[in-house]
């Protein structure tokens, strides 16, 4: 054989040896046990569920002066502004830098919750003094309502600014979930739920109203006038009110907030 032929044969032999070695290495790899597979799946899930990194900015300007004299009790966020409720019963409207735009001395004691309509034209507040006050942000209109018992939560109809009924829903220590609407002969209460203890929090999205009490989370459909689902206490507190498309209902009645994102009903 020529020198060239010898080199080609030598190269082919080396390739065969490498294939044999790699084959033997493949044979030596043992399949993963079920526990190891589960661990890998859990690691992948943890990576998928990693929370996004958020940028935080401390509010300054008017907020610093407000909190020197008073204490914040609740907040509401709209894409146009921030709303701050205090223990002295004042509602502050702020820009996103913390500058005061407007204030409403609506209550005599702690404000428990604020609610803003979708258009950002009205803000509602409720308090331990039993009063509900709804203020127009661009006019002089004010709606006042006396409940005579501490009101823990309030939610405005998302279309409050557009609809003539100007509806809102409240709940509190009395244990009644009350929708108040404007009719031909003035405003009228309609109790849609009661008898299960204090109502801690309420959210209103489109035609659906969700509220939480000591028994769980319930959802009422305003279009049909019926309660459509119920979530009992077996759900973890950390998951209250997070309704996802794949797992539409997860929650617990003891948390202080309900977030309405997507609802799927079979």
C-alpha positions in Angstrom: 0.0 0.0 0.0 1.1 3.6 -0.6 1.7 6.0 2.2 -1.5 7.8 1.4 -3.5 4.6 1.6 -1.9 3.7 4.9 -2.9 7.1 6.4 -6.5 6.6 5.2 -6.7 3.2 6.8 -5.2 4.5 10.0 -7.8 7.3 10.2 -10.7 4.8 9.6 -9.4 2.7 12.5 -9.3 5.7 14.8 -12.9 6.6 13.9 -14.0 3.1 14.6 -12.3 3.2 18.0 -14.0 6.5 18.9 -17.4 5.1 17.9 -16.8 2.1 20.1 -15.8 4.2 23.0 -18.8 6.5 22.7 -21.1 3.5 22.3 -19.8 2.0 25.5 -20.2 5.3 27.3 -23.9 5.5 26.1 -24.4 2.0 27.4 -23.0 3.0 30.8 -25.6 5.8 31.3 -28.3 4.6 33.6 -31.9 5.8 33.2 -33.1 8.4 35.8 -35.1 7.0 38.6 -38.7 8.2 39.2 -37.5 10.4 42.2 -34.8 12.0 40.1 -37.3 12.7 37.3 -39.7 14.3 39.8 -36.8 16.5 41.1 -36.0 17.6 37.6 -39.7 18.4 36.9 -39.9 20.4 40.2 -36.7 22.4 39.3 -38.3 23.2 35.9 -41.5 24.3 37.6 -39.6 26.5 40.0 -37.8 28.1 37.1 -41.1 28.8 35.3 -42.7 30.2 38.4 -39.9 32.6 39.2 -41.3 36.0 39.9 -40.4 38.9 37.6 -37.9 41.4 39.0 -39.6 44.6 39.8 -38.2 48.1 40.2 -39.2 49.9 43.3 -39.3 53.6 43.8 -40.1 55.3 47.1 -42.9 57.9 46.9 -41.7 61.3 48.0 -43.0 64.9 47.7 -46.4 65.3 49.4 -46.4 61.7 50.7 -43.5 62.4 53.1 -45.5 65.3 54.7 -48.7 63.3 54.9 -47.1 60.4 56.7 -45.4 62.6 59.2 -48.9 63.6 60.5 -51.0 60.6 59.7 -50.7 56.9 58.8 -51.7 55.1 55.6 -54.5 52.6 56.0 -55.2 51.6 52.3 -54.4 52.4 48.7 -55.9 52.2 45.3 -54.0 52.4 41.9 -55.4 53.6 38.7 -53.4 54.1 35.5 -54.0 57.9 35.9 -53.2 58.4 39.6 -52.8 56.9 43.1 -55.3 57.1 45.9 -54.2 57.0 49.6 -56.6 56.5 52.5 -55.5 57.3 56.1 -56.3 56.6 59.7 -57.6 60.1 60.1 -60.2 59.5 57.4 -58.7 61.6 54.6 -58.5 60.5 50.9 -55.5 61.8 49.0 -55.3 61.8 45.2 -51.6 61.7 44.2 -49.6 61.5 41.0 -47.0 58.8 40.5 -44.3 60.9 42.0 -46.3 61.4 45.2 -47.4 64.9 44.6 -50.9 65.7 46.0 -53.5 66.6 43.4 -56.6 66.7 45.6 -57.8 65.6 49.0 -61.2 64.7 50.5 -61.7 64.7 54.3 -64.5 62.2 54.0 -64.4 60.3 57.3 -64.0 60.7 61.0 -61.9 57.5 61.5 -59.9 54.9 59.7 -60.6 54.3 56.0 -60.8 50.6 55.3 -60.9 50.5 51.5 -60.9 52.6 48.4 -62.4 51.9 45.0 -62.0 53.7 41.7 -64.2 53.2 38.6 -62.7 52.0 35.3 -62.8 55.5 33.8 -61.0 57.1 36.8 -63.7 59.7 37.3 -65.0 58.6 40.8 -63.4 57.4 44.0 -65.3 55.7 46.8 -64.2 55.2 50.4 -65.6 53.2 53.4 -64.7 53.4 57.0 -65.2 52.2 60.5 -67.5 55.2 61.1 -70.2 53.4 58.9 -70.1 55.9 56.2 -69.6 55.5 52.4 -68.5 58.5 50.5 -68.2 58.7 46.7 -66.5 61.8 45.2 -66.3 63.0 41.7 -62.7 63.7 40.7 -63.6 66.2 38.0 -66.7 67.8 39.4 -68.5 68.6 42.7 -70.8 65.6 42.9 -70.7 63.7 46.2 -72.8 60.7 47.2 -72.9 59.9 50.9 -74.4 56.7 52.4 -74.9 55.8 56.1 -74.6 52.2 57.0 -74.6 52.6 60.8 -72.1 49.7 61.1 -68.4 49.6 60.3 -67.9 49.0 56.5 -64.9 46.9 55.7 -65.0 46.9 51.9 -66.5 48.7 48.9 -66.5 48.2 45.1 -67.8 50.6 42.5 -69.5 49.3 39.4 -66.7 49.5 36.8 -69.0 51.5 34.6 -70.1 53.8 37.5 -69.4 57.0 35.4 -71.4 55.8 32.4 -74.5 54.1 34.0 -77.3 56.1 35.4 -77.9 53.6 38.2 -74.5 54.6 39.8 -74.3 51.3 41.6 -71.8 50.2 44.3 -71.6 47.2 46.6 -70.5 47.2 50.3 -69.9 44.7 53.1 -68.7 44.8 56.7 -69.2 43.8 60.2 -73.0 43.4 59.8 -72.4 40.5 57.4 -74.7 41.8 54.7 -73.5 42.2 51.1 -75.5 45.2 49.9 -75.8 46.6 46.4 -77.0 50.2 46.3 -78.4 51.6 43.1 -80.1 54.8 42.0 -83.7 54.4 40.8 -86.8 56.5 40.0 -87.5 57.2 43.7 -83.9 57.7 44.9 -81.3 55.2 46.0 -82.2 51.7 47.1 -80.5 48.8 48.9 -80.6 45.2 47.7 -79.1 42.6 50.1 -77.7 39.8 47.9 -76.1 37.8 50.7 -76.0 37.6 54.5 -75.8 35.3 57.5 -72.1 34.2 57.3 -70.3 36.7 59.4 -68.4 39.9 58.5 -67.5 40.5 54.8 -63.8 41.2 54.6 -63.2 42.2 50.9 -65.1 42.7 47.7 -64.1 43.1 44.0 -66.3 43.9 41.0 -65.3 43.0 37.5 -67.7 43.4 34.5 -70.9 41.6 35.7 -69.2 39.5 38.4 -68.9 40.4 42.1 -66.6 38.4 44.3 -66.5 38.7 48.1 -64.7 36.9 51.0 -66.0 36.1 54.5 -65.2 33.6 57.2 -66.6 30.7 55.1 -64.8 31.3 51.8 -65.1 33.2 48.6 -68.3 33.6 46.6 -69.1 35.0 43.2 -72.4 36.6 42.1 -73.4 37.3 38.5 -75.3 40.6 38.2 -76.6 39.7 34.8 -78.4 36.5 35.9 -79.0 37.6 39.5 -77.5 34.4 40.8 -74.5 33.2 42.8 -72.4 31.1 40.4 -69.7 29.6 42.5 -68.2 29.1 45.9 -64.6 28.6 47.1 -64.3 27.1 50.6 -61.6 27.3 53.2 -59.5 24.3 52.0 -57.6 26.7 49.7 -54.4 28.3 51.0 -54.4 31.9 52.2 -51.5 32.8 49.9 -53.6 32.1 46.8 -56.7 34.2 47.6 -58.3 35.7 44.5 -55.8 34.6 41.9 -58.0 33.2 39.1 -56.1 31.9 36.2 -57.3 30.5 32.9 -56.1 27.0 33.5 -57.0 27.0 37.2 -59.7 29.6 37.5 -60.5 29.5 41.2 -57.9 29.5 44.0 -58.2 31.3 47.3 -59.1 31.6 50.9 -61.4 33.9 52.8 -58.8 35.1 55.3 -56.7 37.3 53.0 -57.4 40.9 52.5 -57.5 41.1 48.7 -59.1 39.6 45.7 -57.5 40.1 42.3 -59.8 39.4 39.3 -57.8 38.5 36.2 -59.3 35.8 34.1 -62.3 33.6 34.9 -63.2 30.3 33.3 -66.5 28.7 34.1 -67.4 25.3 32.8 
